[in-house]
Amino acid sequence: MISSRLSVFLCTADCGSFNKAAEKLFVTPAAVMKQFNALEDQLGVKLAERTYRGIKLTEAGEVIYLSLIHISEPTRPRLIS
């Protein structure tokens, strides 16, 4: 099972913003940002650049995203059609 922090990371990366991820996850944007920031702190690496238009994954974020997609693909629901 993937941790909640990783699930939030995947959803945020798929959606491209904290607000859109929050809508998909039925939580507040602040809750999504808190989980995302906690994951960055835990890993000791910046996973995304924040802009007023949303997020853009860093190189480290891309590597982790692709690894998680590969690991979780068989059981992962599609968040965006």
Secondary structure, 3 states (H helix, E strand, C coil): CCCHHHHHHHHHHHHCCHHHHHHHHCCCHHHHHHHHHHHHHHHCCCCEEEECCEEEECHHHHHHHHHHHHHHHHHCCCCCC
